[in-house]
Amino acid sequence: MDLSVEYLGHKLKNPIIVGSCGLTSSVSKLKSLEKAGAAAVVLKSLFEEQIDQEYWQEQSKNTFDFPDVANYINAYSNDKSFEKYLDLIKSAKENISIPVFASINCHSAGNWIDYAKKMEEAGADAIELNVSLLPNDFDATSADNEKFYFEITKKVKKAVSIPVALKMSSYSAGLAKLIKELSWTKNVDSFVLFNRYFRPDIDLDTLELKSGGLLSNSGDLAESLRWVLLLSKTVKTDIIGNTGIHTGKDVVKQILAGAKAVQVVSAIYINGEEHITGMLKEIEDWMESKKFNSLDDFRGTLHKKEELKKGFERIQFMKYYGSIE
Ligand SMILES: Cc1cc2nc3c(=O)[nH]c(=O)nc-3n(C[C@H](O)[C@H](O)[C@H](O)COP(=O)(O)O)c2cc1C
């Protein structure tokens, strides 16, 4: 049974990539993930502000005339997160043999972009950009918000020669057009659908902010599955399913919908890394039952099922809502 897949210029042994999270922040954890069967890893994200510290440190070397400024900048930027991140990339590449993708959490096309090159030099096999934008500015049109995706990916693609993946938010009034047009720019080598943002909740005793739950469940699969199915035939760039993928069967659904591969996080937090081994077995069992030998044998076959596709296009479904009293 061949589970391999070509993704971002690499041959992955199977379609399960471990997404960016705390589980991908140290070499010992990365080794366990590789041992359990992960085909690639996306390292825990570095925030653009952490990279900017490096930029300001460089600038401070030229501010000898203003020692106060230099001191301030050095004090602000002494946690060396960027250097530590480069060390993580280097040591991941030395210790595991699956592809290692660096991840940057960004919201502007600022100075940090030049430093993406250093991640490439440290050995990153690709860069995944997690563009975090909440469209809550009352004065910004959707075009204002969406222009950042174009600016950031254009500049990063120019700065590096490794592939660039874009982890998308589902917050866009014109999501299909946005992804289609981003795909045309050729500045994005893969779209990851979708990021799962911090979910705010309220503690009713203290009236303080609390987390509404970091981890997903299988019920959260629907949104990503819907968009993978709706976009993957028209958009020629690779699409990765992410969010709510908890079982091997969830992976199969994403491939049937047209995903190139998937990213998994919560299921590994909940069940441990050996869960990956079980998911792979489940994929193989399903393929065997259907007599498929490779993922290409069934990737995107749901596109031929017109009635099913129409169901994924509906957000009001009388058949399901109307019958419940
Ligand atoms: C504890 C935790 C930490 C995460 N940290 C990051 C991060 O640093 N960068 C990022 O792009 N996504 C991060 N994510 C989001 C995951 O990569 C993933 O997109 C999300 O959890 C949805 O996948 P899942 O349903 O398999 O959990 C994090 C998720 C969790 C649960």
The ligand as an SDF file (V2000), in Angstrom:
LIG
                    3D

 31 33  0  0  0  0  0  0  0  0999 V2000
   -1.5450   23.9810   22.0720 C   0  0  0  0  0  0  0  0  0  0  0  0
   -1.5950   24.4610   20.6460 C   0  0  0  0  0  0  0  0  0  0  0  0
   -0.5900   25.3130   20.1840 C   0  0  0  0  0  0  0  0  0  0  0  0
   -0.6390   25.7860   18.8690 C   0  0  0  0  0  0  0  0  0  0  0  0
    0.3630   26.6130   18.4180 N   0  0  0  0  0  0  0  0  0  0  0  0
    0.3440   27.0170   17.1140 C   0  0  0  0  0  0  0  0  0  0  0  0
    1.3850   27.8210   16.5790 C   0  0  0  0  0  0  0  0  0  0  0  0
    2.3500   28.1750   17.2610 O   0  0  0  0  0  0  0  0  0  0  0  0
    1.3040   28.1890   15.2840 N   0  0  0  0  0  0  0  0  0  0  0  0
    0.2740   27.8000   14.4690 C   0  0  0  0  0  0  0  0  0  0  0  0
    0.2670   28.1450   13.2770 O   0  0  0  0  0  0  0  0  0  0  0  0
   -0.7440   27.0460   14.9480 N   0  0  0  0  0  0  0  0  0  0  0  0
   -0.7230   26.6450   16.2350 C   0  0  0  0  0  0  0  0  0  0  0  0
   -1.7330   25.8610   16.7040 N   0  0  0  0  0  0  0  0  0  0  0  0
   -2.8260   25.4870   15.7960 C   0  0  0  0  0  0  0  0  0  0  0  0
   -2.5480   24.1100   15.1840 C   0  0  0  0  0  0  0  0  0  0  0  0
   -1.3870   24.0960   14.3850 O   0  0  0  0  0  0  0  0  0  0  0  0
   -3.7370   23.6550   14.3230 C   0  0  0  0  0  0  0  0  0  0  0  0
   -3.8760   24.5460   13.2310 O   0  0  0  0  0  0  0  0  0  0  0  0
   -5.0510   23.6490   15.0950 C   0  0  0  0  0  0  0  0  0  0  0  0
   -4.8700   23.1000   16.3870 O   0  0  0  0  0  0  0  0  0  0  0  0
   -6.1000   22.8450   14.3460 C   0  0  0  0  0  0  0  0  0  0  0  0
   -5.7300   21.4930   14.1800 O   0  0  0  0  0  0  0  0  0  0  0  0
   -6.3120   20.3390   15.1340 P   0  0  0  0  0  0  0  0  0  0  0  0
   -7.7740   20.3670   14.9930 O   0  0  0  0  0  0  0  0  0  0  0  0
   -5.6750   19.0710   14.6550 O   0  0  0  0  0  0  0  0  0  0  0  0
   -5.8770   20.6890   16.5210 O   0  0  0  0  0  0  0  0  0  0  0  0
   -1.7030   25.3860   18.0180 C   0  0  0  0  0  0  0  0  0  0  0  0
   -2.7010   24.5290   18.5030 C   0  0  0  0  0  0  0  0  0  0  0  0
   -2.6500   24.0660   19.7950 C   0  0  0  0  0  0  0  0  0  0  0  0
   -3.7180   23.1520   20.2810 C   0  0  0  0  0  0  0  0  0  0  0  0
  1  2  1  0
  2  3  1  0
  2 30  2  0
  3  4  2  0
  4  5  1  0
  4 28  1  0
  5  6  2  0
  6  7  1  0
  6 13  1  0
  7  8  2  0
  7  9  1  0
  9 10  1  0
 10 11  2  0
 10 12  1  0
 12 13  2  0
 13 14  1  0
 14 15  1  0
 14 28  1  0
 15 16  1  0
 16 17  1  0
 16 18  1  0
 18 19  1  0
 18 20  1  0
 20 21  1  0
 20 22  1  0
 22 23  1  0
 23 24  1  0
 24 25  2  0
 24 26  1  0
 24 27  1  0
 28 29  2  0
 29 30  1  0
 30 31  1  0
M  END
$$$$
